[in-house]
Amino acid sequence: MPLQKELRTYRILIVDDEEGIRFGLKNILIRSGYESFEAETGEKALEIIRKSEIDLVLLDIKLKHISGLELLSQIRNVSPDIPVIIVTGYGTIDSAVDAMQRGACDYILKPIEKKQILHAIQRAAGWKKIEDENYMLKDELSKQHDPHALIARGEEMKGIITLADQIKNSDCNVLISGETGSGKEVVAEYIHSTGNRKDKNFVTVNCASLSEDLLSSELFGHVKGSFTGAVEHKLGKCDLAHEGTLFLDEIGEMPISIQVKLLRIIDEKCFERVGGVKKIHTDIRLIAATNRNLEEMVEQGLFREDLYYRIHVIRLHIPPLRERTDDIIALAQHYLNQYTKRYRKQISGFSDEAVMQLKSYPWPGNVRELKNIMHRAVLLSPEEIIGIQDIAFSASPCPEKSSPAETGTLKDRLEPVIARYEAGIISDALQKHEGNKSRAARELGITRQTLLAKLRQFSNS
């Protein structure tokens, strides 16, 4: 008996470039009471997913213009809740593992048996039901505690939140300025996650991290053969951000040639892929961020004046953390709670000396630096309270720990310095692997037992 979705027939999308396979699967689905959709290309599949309420996708790994695994990742970005079953005649253990890591819920080898595919659909539907129930529970919990709430104790940040709340349901472009690490992306995520586009994608592009050609391809996608290495069609971030939000971080680093293309998206709501001629329409809410003075860049001819005024409809300036002393301890406690929960440690707060140190530090790395310091403190502290000895500032370490001892043998003077560097390296590895000691030990080339011994040593020193 076919599954029902809100009193309608369960809808399944078949993505395969072989017409015979699509025909066979379609017959199986229709005879079993399902509604069937077909796509022979990745672009067509994403178009159907955007326009129709698809409940499940049957996806072939071998497609003509794009890898099925790459398309799987794009499907997860566009609609993360749709169950995807991989169907392939080229099955390997590696491809199966890769598919599951990218979010597939099942993996079936060709030739396809009717009983096998129907059982897989039933399993996927059961998995989706559990996901829906979890979503409802999270939604109910979010009404009691907003996970996207910004932490603001000072009047300036409260004013920024008030303005963000006023514009979150509009489509106006927003420019967020502030120093590196001050929380510009957090504010952008807040606007998206609390506004009327919250159920769509929030897509981030760092304009400073890519070359001109790569940035153009990343934003707009490219067609096969458009440049050396373009061996298949690729969708861009503008595709993934359709009906959602595109966050352009460090927009001041965007080359002039790409600024012209961005203007077209803002004015005409369309773009063309690199090497393509087809006009692609898109509905994007644009939020840009910069740590540079765009007004000066306009005067110097480094940033287009017309683009500046297009993105500067609403301006939010995030003050540096050193000017937000009322927020420092609240943010520190927030990250302390976050990391104690992740690592299952019993740390409740800070000593008076630690609070004074946190408030007096100039925070050159802003909120990002505070987050990293709290991460390290929770990882390495053996106590139930974070003390001054647990806080390691990068720019201004505690005087008694900043240099070797002035007396003693060379070995005596070097040992504490080496131990501090060793603790920092181990802490960074643990952060990278989210506290997984086995993976951190493998990266460092030591055994897990050695890593545990060193952690005990650091805790007791």
SEBA-654175 format. One record per residue (C-alpha): y, x, z. Coordinates in steps of 0.2 Angstrom, whole numbers, padded with zeros to 4 digits. Each point is the difference from the previous one (the first is absolute). Example, Ala and Ser with C-alpha at 12.3 -4.5 7.8 and 13.67 -1.06 7.14 Angstrom:
BEGIN
yy = -0022&xx = 0062&zz = 0039
yy = 0017&xx = 0006&zz = -0003
This chain:
BEGIN
yy = 0000&xx = 0000&zz = 0000
yy = 0017&xx = 0008&zz = -0005
yy = 0012&xx = 0005&zz = 0013
yy = 0016&xx = -0010&zz = 0002
yy = 0017&xx = 0007&zz = 0004
yy = 0012&xx = -0013&zz = 0006
yy = -0009&xx = -0014&zz = -0009
yy = 0000&xx = 0009&zz = -0017
yy = -0013&xx = 0009&zz = -0009
yy = -0002&xx = 0019&zz = 0005
yy = 0009&xx = 0011&zz = -0013
yy = -0008&xx = 0016&zz = -0006
yy = 0007&xx = 0013&zz = -0012
yy = -0011&xx = 0010&zz = -0011
yy = 0007&xx = 0017&zz = -0005
yy = -0010&xx = 0008&zz = -0013
yy = 0004&xx = 0007&zz = -0018
yy = -0017&xx = -0005&zz = -0007
yy = 0001&xx = -0018&zz = -0006
yy = -0019&xx = -0003&zz = 0001
yy = 0000&xx = 0005&zz = 0019
yy = 0015&xx = -0012&zz = 0003
yy = -0009&xx = -0014&zz = -0010
yy = -0016&xx = 0002&zz = 0010
yy = 0009&xx = 0000&zz = 0017
yy = 0011&xx = -0014&zz = -0005
yy = -0015&xx = -0011&zz = -0003
yy = -0008&xx = 0005&zz = 0016
yy = 0016&xx = -0005&zz = 0010
yy = 0003&xx = -0016&zz = -0009
yy = -0018&xx = -0006&zz = 0001
yy = 0001&xx = 0004&zz = 0019
yy = 0016&xx = -0011&zz = 0002
yy = 0013&xx = 0014&zz = 0000
yy = 0016&xx = 0001&zz = -0010
yy = 0001&xx = 0016&zz = -0011
yy = 0014&xx = 0011&zz = -0006
yy = -0002&xx = 0014&zz = -0012
yy = 0010&xx = 0017&zz = -0003
yy = -0005&xx = 0014&zz = -0011
yy = 0014&xx = 0012&zz = 0006
yy = 0007&xx = 0005&zz = 0016
yy = 0018&xx = -0007&zz = -0005
yy = -0007&xx = -0017&zz = -0004
yy = -0010&xx = 0000&zz = 0016
yy = 0015&xx = 0003&zz = 0011
yy = 0010&xx = -0013&zz = -0010
yy = -0013&xx = -0013&zz = 0004
yy = -0001&xx = 0005&zz = 0018
yy = 0019&xx = -0002&zz = 0002
yy = 0001&xx = -0017&zz = -0009
yy = -0016&xx = -0008&zz = 0006
yy = -0008&xx = -0002&zz = 0017
yy = -0015&xx = 0011&zz = -0002
yy = -0013&xx = -0001&zz = 0014
yy = -0011&xx = 0015&zz = -0006
yy = -0001&xx = 0013&zz = -0014
yy = -0015&xx = 0007&zz = -0009
yy = 0005&xx = 0017&zz = -0006
yy = -0008&xx = 0013&zz = -0012
yy = 0003&xx = 0018&zz = 0004
yy = 0000&xx = 0005&zz = -0019
yy = 0015&xx = -0007&zz = -0008
yy = 0008&xx = 0005&zz = -0016
yy = 0018&xx = 0005&zz = 0005
yy = -0002&xx = 0002&zz = 0019
yy = -0013&xx = 0005&zz = 0013
yy = -0007&xx = -0015&zz = 0009
yy = 0002&xx = 0009&zz = 0016
yy = 0019&xx = 0003&zz = -0004
yy = 0002&xx = -0018&zz = -0004
yy = -0009&xx = -0005&zz = 0016
yy = 0014&xx = 0010&zz = 0010
yy = 0013&xx = -0009&zz = -0010
yy = -0008&xx = -0017&zz = 0004
yy = 0000&xx = 0004&zz = 0018
yy = 0018&xx = 0004&zz = -0001
yy = 0005&xx = -0016&zz = -0009
yy = -0012&xx = -0011&zz = 0010
yy = -0008&xx = 0009&zz = 0014
yy = -0010&xx = -0016&zz = 0006
yy = -0010&xx = -0003&zz = -0016
yy = -0018&xx = 0005&zz = 0002
yy = -0006&xx = 0012&zz = -0014
yy = -0018&xx = 0003&zz = -0005
yy = -0003&xx = 0015&zz = -0011
yy = -0012&xx = -0003&zz = -0015
yy = -0006&xx = 0015&zz = -0010
yy = -0013&xx = 0008&zz = -0010
yy = 0005&xx = 0017&zz = 0005
yy = -0004&xx = 0000&zz = 0019
yy = 0000&xx = 0016&zz = 0010
yy = 0001&xx = 0002&zz = 0019
yy = 0017&xx = 0008&zz = -0002
yy = 0008&xx = -0014&zz = -0010
yy = -0007&xx = -0013&zz = 0012
yy = 0007&xx = 0010&zz = 0015
yy = 0017&xx = 0001&zz = -0009
yy = 0000&xx = -0018&zz = -0005
yy = -0003&xx = -0005&zz = 0019
yy = 0014&xx = 0012&zz = 0006
yy = 0012&xx = -0009&zz = -0013
yy = -0004&xx = -0017&zz = 0007
yy = -0015&xx = -0007&zz = -0010
yy = -0011&xx = -0012&zz = 0011
yy = -0016&xx = 0003&zz = -0011
yy = -0008&xx = 0010&zz = -0013
yy = -0012&xx = -0007&zz = -0013
yy = -0009&xx = 0010&zz = -0014
yy = -0003&xx = -0007&zz = -0018
yy = -0011&xx = -0008&zz = -0007
yy = 0007&xx = -0015&zz = 0011
yy = -0013&xx = -0012&zz = 0007
yy = 0007&xx = -0018&zz = 0003
yy = -0007&xx = -0001&zz = 0018
yy = 0007&xx = 0017&zz = 0004
yy = 0018&xx = -0004&zz = -0006
yy = 0000&xx = -0017&zz = 0009
yy = -0006&xx = 0007&zz = 0016
yy = 0014&xx = 0014&zz = -0001
yy = 0013&xx = -0014&zz = -0003
yy = -0006&xx = -0009&zz = 0015
yy = 0001&xx = 0015&zz = 0011
yy = 0018&xx = 0004&zz = -0006
yy = 0005&xx = -0017&zz = 0003
yy = -0006&xx = 0001&zz = 0018
yy = 0009&xx = 0016&zz = 0002
yy = 0016&xx = -0008&zz = -0007
yy = -0002&xx = -0014&zz = 0013
yy = -0001&xx = 0012&zz = 0014
yy = 0016&xx = 0009&zz = -0007
yy = 0009&xx = -0016&zz = -0001
yy = -0004&xx = -0004&zz = 0018
yy = 0006&xx = 0017&zz = 0005
yy = 0016&xx = -0003&zz = -0010
yy = 0003&xx = -0017&zz = 0009
yy = -0003&xx = 0009&zz = 0017
yy = 0012&xx = 0014&zz = -0004
yy = 0013&xx = -0013&zz = -0006
yy = -0002&xx = -0010&zz = 0016
yy = 0002&xx = 0016&zz = 0010
yy = 0015&xx = 0005&zz = -0010
yy = 0009&xx = -0015&zz = 0005
yy = -0001&xx = 0006&zz = 0018
yy = 0004&xx = 0018&zz = -0004
yy = 0008&xx = 0005&zz = -0016
yy = -0008&xx = 0016&zz = -0006
yy = 0014&xx = 0004&zz = -0012
yy = 0014&xx = -0001&zz = 0014
yy = 0012&xx = 0014&zz = 0000
yy = 0003&xx = 0009&zz = 0017
yy = 0018&xx = -0001&zz = 0003
yy = 0009&xx = 0001&zz = 0017
yy = 0017&xx = 0006&zz = -0006
yy = 0013&xx = -0011&zz = -0007
yy = 0001&xx = 0009&zz = -0017
yy = -0019&xx = -0002&zz = -0004
yy = 0001&xx = -0018&zz = 0006
yy = 0014&xx = -0003&zz = -0012
yy = -0011&xx = 0007&zz = -0014
yy = -0014&xx = -0011&zz = 0004
yy = 0012&xx = -0015&zz = 0000
yy = 0006&xx = 0004&zz = -0017
yy = -0018&xx = 0003&zz = -0006
yy = -0005&xx = -0017&zz = 0006
yy = 0015&xx = -0008&zz = -0010
yy = -0006&xx = 0008&zz = -0016
yy = -0019&xx = 0001&zz = 0001
yy = -0003&xx = -0017&zz = -0009
yy = 0012&xx = 0004&zz = -0015
yy = -0003&xx = 0011&zz = -0015
yy = 0015&xx = 0011&zz = 0002
yy = -0002&xx = 0019&zz = -0002
yy = 0002&xx = 0010&zz = 0016
yy = 0005&xx = 0018&zz = 0002
yy = -0005&xx = 0008&zz = 0017
yy = 0008&xx = 0017&zz = 0004
yy = -0004&xx = 0012&zz = 0014
yy = -0006&xx = 0017&zz = 0005
yy = -0018&xx = 0005&zz = -0005
yy = -0012&xx = -0008&zz = 0013
yy = 0012&xx = -0012&zz = 0007
yy = -0011&xx = -0015&zz = -0004
yy = 0007&xx = -0006&zz = -0017
yy = -0017&xx = -0005&zz = -0006
yy = -0004&xx = -0010&zz = 0016
yy = 0016&xx = -0010&zz = -0003
yy = -0006&xx = -0003&zz = -0018
yy = -0017&xx = -0006&zz = 0006
yy = 0008&xx = -0011&zz = 0013
yy = 0011&xx = -0009&zz = -0014
yy = -0016&xx = -0002&zz = -0011
yy = -0012&xx = -0005&zz = 0014
yy = 0011&xx = -0013&zz = 0008
yy = 0007&xx = -0007&zz = -0016
yy = -0007&xx = -0013&zz = -0013
yy = -0009&xx = 0014&zz = -0010
yy = -0010&xx = 0006&zz = 0015
yy = -0017&xx = -0007&zz = -0009
yy = 0003&xx = 0012&zz = -0015
yy = 0000&xx = 0019&zz = -0001
yy = 0012&xx = 0012&zz = 0008
yy = -0001&xx = 0015&zz = -0012
yy = 0008&xx = 0017&zz = 0004
yy = 0005&xx = 0014&zz = -0012
yy = 0007&xx = 0016&zz = 0006
yy = 0012&xx = 0005&zz = -0014
yy = 0002&xx = 0018&zz = 0007
yy = -0019&xx = 0004&zz = 0000
yy = -0003&xx = -0001&zz = -0019
yy = 0006&xx = 0008&zz = -0016
yy = 0010&xx = -0010&zz = -0012
yy = -0015&xx = -0004&zz = -0012
yy = -0012&xx = -0004&zz = 0015
yy = 0013&xx = -0011&zz = 0008
yy = 0003&xx = -0010&zz = -0016
yy = -0019&xx = -0002&zz = -0002
yy = -0002&xx = -0005&zz = 0019
yy = 0013&xx = -0013&zz = -0001
yy = -0003&xx = -0008&zz = -0017
yy = -0018&xx = 0005&zz = -0005
yy = -0005&xx = 0008&zz = -0016
yy = -0010&xx = -0004&zz = -0016
yy = -0015&xx = 0010&zz = -0005
yy = 0005&xx = 0015&zz = -0010
yy = 0018&xx = -0001&zz = 0005
yy = 0000&xx = 0018&zz = 0006
yy = -0012&xx = 0014&zz = 0003
yy = -0012&xx = -0005&zz = 0013
yy = 0003&xx = -0019&zz = -0002
yy = -0019&xx = -0004&zz = -0004
yy = 0001&xx = -0018&zz = 0005
yy = 0013&xx = -0014&zz = 0003
yy = 0008&xx = 0000&zz = 0017
yy = 0010&xx = -0013&zz = 0009
yy = 0015&xx = 0005&zz = 0009
yy = 0007&xx = -0004&zz = 0017
yy = 0012&xx = -0013&zz = -0008
yy = -0016&xx = -0010&zz = -0005
yy = -0007&xx = 0001&zz = 0018
yy = 0017&xx = -0005&zz = 0008
yy = 0001&xx = -0016&zz = -0011
yy = 0006&xx = -0014&zz = 0011
yy = 0001&xx = 0012&zz = 0014
yy = 0011&xx = 0014&zz = 0006
yy = 0002&xx = 0017&zz = -0009
yy = 0007&xx = 0013&zz = 0013
yy = 0008&xx = 0015&zz = -0009
yy = 0001&xx = 0014&zz = 0013
yy = 0012&xx = 0014&zz = -0003
yy = 0008&xx = -0008&zz = -0015
yy = 0013&xx = 0013&zz = 0000
yy = -0013&xx = 0012&zz = -0008
yy = -0004&xx = -0012&zz = -0014
yy = 0004&xx = 0008&zz = -0017
yy = 0014&xx = -0008&zz = -0011
yy = -0012&xx = -0005&zz = -0014
yy = -0011&xx = -0010&zz = 0012
yy = 0016&xx = -0008&zz = 0008
yy = 0004&xx = -0008&zz = -0017
yy = -0018&xx = -0008&zz = 0000
yy = 0003&xx = -0006&zz = 0018
yy = 0016&xx = -0008&zz = -0005
yy = -0010&xx = -0010&zz = -0013
yy = -0012&xx = -0006&zz = 0013
yy = 0014&xx = -0006&zz = 0011
yy = 0010&xx = -0008&zz = -0015
yy = -0013&xx = -0007&zz = -0011
yy = -0016&xx = -0001&zz = 0011
yy = -0010&xx = 0010&zz = -0012
yy = -0006&xx = 0017&zz = -0005
yy = -0011&xx = 0010&zz = -0012
yy = -0014&xx = 0012&zz = 0004
yy = 0001&xx = 0018&zz = -0005
yy = -0005&xx = 0001&zz = -0018
yy = 0000&xx = -0019&zz = -0002
yy = 0010&xx = -0012&zz = -0009
yy = -0005&xx = -0017&zz = 0008
yy = 0013&xx = -0008&zz = 0012
yy = -0008&xx = -0003&zz = 0017
yy = 0009&xx = -0013&zz = 0011
yy = 0000&xx = 0002&zz = 0019
yy = 0007&xx = -0008&zz = 0016
yy = 0004&xx = 0014&zz = 0012
yy = 0011&xx = 0000&zz = 0016
yy = 0007&xx = 0018&zz = 0000
yy = 0004&xx = 0010&zz = 0016
yy = 0006&xx = 0018&zz = -0002
yy = 0003&xx = 0013&zz = 0013
yy = 0009&xx = 0017&zz = 0000
yy = 0005&xx = 0014&zz = 0012
yy = 0013&xx = 0006&zz = -0013
yy = 0018&xx = -0006&zz = -0002
yy = -0001&xx = -0010&zz = -0016
yy = 0018&xx = -0003&zz = -0002
yy = 0003&xx = 0019&zz = -0001
yy = -0015&xx = 0001&zz = -0013
yy = 0009&xx = -0013&zz = -0010
yy = 0016&xx = 0010&zz = -0001
yy = -0010&xx = 0015&zz = -0005
yy = -0009&xx = -0009&zz = -0014
yy = -0017&xx = 0002&zz = 0009
yy = -0002&xx = -0018&zz = 0003
yy = 0004&xx = -0015&zz = -0012
yy = 0015&xx = -0010&zz = 0007
yy = -0007&xx = -0016&zz = -0007
yy = -0017&xx = 0002&zz = 0008
yy = 0009&xx = 0004&zz = 0017
yy = 0009&xx = -0016&zz = 0000
yy = -0016&xx = -0010&zz = -0005
yy = -0010&xx = 0007&zz = 0015
yy = 0015&xx = 0000&zz = 0012
yy = 0000&xx = -0019&zz = 0001
yy = -0004&xx = 0001&zz = 0019
yy = 0002&xx = 0017&zz = 0009
yy = -0010&xx = 0004&zz = 0016
yy = 0004&xx = 0017&zz = 0008
yy = -0013&xx = 0006&zz = 0013
yy = 0008&xx = 0011&zz = 0013
yy = -0009&xx = 0016&zz = 0005
yy = -0011&xx = -0001&zz = 0016
yy = 0012&xx = 0012&zz = 0009
yy = 0013&xx = -0014&zz = -0001
yy = -0012&xx = -0013&zz = 0006
yy = -0004&xx = 0005&zz = 0018
yy = -0003&xx = -0018&zz = 0005
yy = -0015&xx = 0000&zz = -0012
yy = -0008&xx = 0017&zz = 0004
yy = -0011&xx = -0005&zz = 0015
yy = -0004&xx = -0017&zz = -0008
yy = -0006&xx = 0009&zz = -0016
yy = -0010&xx = 0013&zz = 0010
yy = -0009&xx = -0014&zz = 0011
yy = -0004&xx = -0009&zz = -0016
yy = -0008&xx = 0015&zz = -0008
yy = -0008&xx = 0005&zz = 0017
yy = -0008&xx = -0018&zz = 0000
yy = -0006&xx = 0002&zz = -0018
yy = -0008&xx = 0017&zz = 0002
yy = -0008&xx = -0004&zz = 0017
yy = -0008&xx = -0015&zz = -0008
yy = -0006&xx = 0010&zz = -0015
yy = -0008&xx = 0014&zz = 0011
yy = -0005&xx = -0011&zz = 0014
yy = 0009&xx = 0010&zz = 0013
yy = 0008&xx = -0006&zz = 0016
yy = 0018&xx = 0006&zz = -0001
yy = 0013&xx = -0013&zz = 0006
yy = 0017&xx = 0008&zz = 0000
yy = 0011&xx = 0016&zz = 0003
yy = 0006&xx = 0010&zz = 0014
yy = 0018&xx = 0000&zz = 0005
yy = 0002&xx = 0018&zz = -0007
yy = -0008&xx = -0005&zz = -0016
yy = 0012&xx = -0015&zz = -0002
yy = 0015&xx = 0011&zz = 0003
yy = -0007&xx = 0013&zz = -0013
yy = -0003&xx = -0013&zz = -0013
yy = 0018&xx = -0007&zz = 0002
yy = 0008&xx = 0017&zz = 0000
yy = -0009&xx = 0007&zz = -0016
yy = 0011&xx = -0001&zz = -0016
yy = -0015&xx = -0007&zz = -0011
yy = 0003&xx = 0009&zz = -0016
yy = -0015&xx = -0008&zz = -0008
yy = 0005&xx = -0017&zz = 0007
yy = -0013&xx = -0014&zz = 0003
yy = -0013&xx = 0009&zz = -0011
yy = 0001&xx = 0015&zz = 0012
yy = -0001&xx = -0011&zz = 0015
yy = -0016&xx = -0009&zz = -0006
yy = -0008&xx = 0017&zz = -0004
yy = 0004&xx = 0007&zz = 0018
yy = -0007&xx = -0016&zz = 0008
yy = -0016&xx = 0002&zz = -0011
yy = -0002&xx = 0018&zz = 0006
yy = 0004&xx = -0004&zz = 0018
yy = -0013&xx = -0014&zz = 0001
yy = -0013&xx = 0011&zz = -0009
yy = 0002&xx = 0015&zz = 0012
yy = 0005&xx = -0008&zz = 0017
yy = -0013&xx = 0000&zz = 0013
yy = 0011&xx = -0011&zz = 0012
yy = 0004&xx = -0018&zz = 0001
yy = 0018&xx = 0003&zz = -0001
yy = 0009&xx = 0010&zz = -0014
yy = 0009&xx = 0015&zz = 0009
yy = 0012&xx = 0013&zz = -0006
yy = -0014&xx = 0012&zz = -0004
yy = -0008&xx = -0012&zz = -0012
yy = 0016&xx = -0001&zz = -0011
yy = 0001&xx = 0014&zz = -0013
yy = 0016&xx = -0001&zz = -0010
yy = 0000&xx = 0010&zz = -0017
yy = 0019&xx = 0004&zz = 0000
yy = 0003&xx = 0003&zz = 0018
yy = -0016&xx = 0004&zz = 0011
yy = 0001&xx = 0002&zz = 0018
yy = 0008&xx = 0017&zz = 0005
yy = -0015&xx = 0005&zz = 0010
yy = -0012&xx = -0003&zz = -0014
yy = 0011&xx = 0006&zz = -0015
yy = -0004&xx = 0019&zz = 0001
yy = -0013&xx = 0012&zz = 0007
yy = 0000&xx = 0006&zz = 0018
yy = 0012&xx = 0014&zz = 0003
yy = -0012&xx = 0010&zz = 0010
yy = -0019&xx = 0004&zz = -0001
yy = -0012&xx = 0007&zz = -0013
yy = 0001&xx = -0004&zz = -0018
yy = -0015&xx = -0011&zz = 0002
yy = 0008&xx = -0009&zz = 0015
yy = 0016&xx = -0003&zz = -0010
yy = -0008&xx = -0006&zz = -0016
yy = -0014&xx = -0011&zz = 0007
yy = 0012&xx = -0015&zz = 0005
yy = 0009&xx = 0001&zz = -0017
yy = -0016&xx = 0000&zz = -0010
yy = -0007&xx = -0014&zz = 0011
yy = 0016&xx = -0011&zz = -0004
yy = -0002&xx = 0003&zz = -0019
yy = -0019&xx = -0004&zz = 0002
yy = 0004&xx = -0016&zz = 0009
yy = 0012&xx = -0005&zz = -0013
yy = -0012&xx = 0004&zz = -0015
yy = -0014&xx = -0010&zz = 0009
yy = 0012&xx = -0015&zz = 0004
yy = 0006&xx = 0000&zz = -0018
yy = -0018&xx = -0001&zz = -0006
yy = -0004&xx = -0014&zz = 0012
yy = 0015&xx = -0010&zz = -0006
yy = -0005&xx = 0002&zz = -0018
yy = -0017&xx = -0006&zz = 0004
yy = 0006&xx = -0014&zz = 0012
yy = -0009&xx = 0007&zz = 0015
yy = -0017&xx = 0003&zz = -0008
yy = -0005&xx = 0016&zz = 0008
yy = -0015&xx = 0003&zz = -0012
yy = 0010&xx = 0000&zz = -0015
yy = 0014&xx = 0010&zz = 0008
yy = -0012&xx = 0013&zz = 0005
yy = -0008&xx = 0001&zz = -0017
yy = 0018&xx = 0003&zz = -0008
yy = 0003&xx = 0014&zz = 0013
yy = -0017&xx = 0008&zz = -0003
yy = -0006&xx = -0002&zz = 0018
yy = -0013&xx = -0010&zz = 0008
yy = 0004&xx = -0016&zz = 0009
yy = -0006&xx = 0007&zz = 0017
yy = 0013&xx = 0015&zz = -0003
yy = 0014&xx = -0013&zz = -0004
yy = -0004&xx = -0010&zz = 0016
yy = 0000&xx = 0016&zz = 0011
yy = 0017&xx = 0005&zz = -0007
yy = 0007&xx = -0017&zz = 0003
yy = -0006&xx = 0001&zz = 0018
yy = 0008&xx = 0017&zz = 0001
yy = 0016&xx = -0006&zz = -0006
yy = -0001&xx = -0015&zz = 0012
yy = -0002&xx = 0011&zz = 0015
yy = 0013&xx = 0013&zz = -0004
